[in-house]
């Protein structure tokens, strides 16, 4: 009887499969992610606008990571694919979105430049998991009688 693979070849294939399955980021064709959470500050104080905002971290050529900014503390946790899974390591542009409905109009509560990663001037460097990523923006924080636009981080 002719065997297509010898024992040595079968063993080599098994070892290669085991190695591939243990390399971070190789599962499901996704990049390696690290868990990231932190806090947004405006003029040195936690961004506590009373309405939830969103942070968007945009790696070049890869899926952005987003996180809802807590309306009382300014804290966030980044998600790329699954809730809280983090962001790819590297240096990335950042956008901060903080809008509220005033009557029938959507109003940015911070300088609108921050809503676009190309104009925000914000970048982060993520090298390893962290729960203390700090994002600093400058004010003023507009004071309006506001309600959140959306609870969905994919709708800005």
C-alpha positions, 0 to 999 in steps of 0.5 A: 500500500502506497502512503501519500505522506510518510510519518515524518511528513505528517509530523512536520505538517502537524508541527507547522499547524500547531505553530501557526495556531499559536501565533497571535493575530493569525486567527480568522485572518485578523491582525494582532490586537492589544487591549486598550482603554483610557480616558479623554481629557479636555483642558486637563480635566476628564471629558465629562460632557453629560452625553456619550462621545466616541473615540476612533483610532485609525490605523493606516490601511486597517480597520479602525478601533472605536470606543464609546466615551463615558459621559461622566468620566471620559473613559473608553475601551477600544473595539476593533472586531469584538467588544473590548478586543482592542487595537492593532499596535502602532502609531495611529491617527485619532478622532473624537466625536462628541455631538448632541441634538439641539432641537433638530440640529446636530451640534458638536460640543468640541471643536469640529476638527477633532471629529476627523482623524486627518484634521484632529492633530491627535495621534496615539502610539500603542505598543502593548496592552494598556488601561491608561491611554490618555488623549488630551484635547483643548476646549472650549466644551460647548454647554447646550441642553443636549441629548445623545445622537446615537448609542451606536459607536458606528453611527457618528 
